[in-house]
Structure formats: structure tokens, C-alpha cells
Amino acid sequence: MKNYATATNVDEGIVYKYPQELLPVSQEAMPAVGYAYALQQKVADSFFKAGVIPVKVDIK
């Protein structure tokens, strides 16, 4: 539980009261993560081209 508290920056007392489990991301979920990054990058690029943000942002 201490590792979870440290990883999530949550007080250990709260973690012990409401225990959670950290699980690895499955291979099936990986394409969805890449797709989400691609969408976020597209939005950031659009904002840059429109002048909403002054510098190009790399989402990664």
C-alpha cells in the first residue's frame, strides 16, 4: 500500500482505508492509448495553427 500511496501522492491512511490495486495496462488497451495521444496532438496542432497557443506542443 505504501508504494500505491507514493505513486498516487495520497496519504497512506486514506490508501489503507480505501485500498486500490495497480494493474499493468493490457496489450489490448495500448492502441487506444496511442489513438488518444494522436487525437490530443491533432488538437494541439490545430490550436497552434490557429494562433491560440504561441508555441507548438509535443504531447508525448
Secondary structure, 3 states (H helix, E strand, C coil): CHHHHHHHCCCHHHHHHCCCCCCCCCHHHHHHHHHHHHHHHHHHHHHHHHCCCCCCCCCC
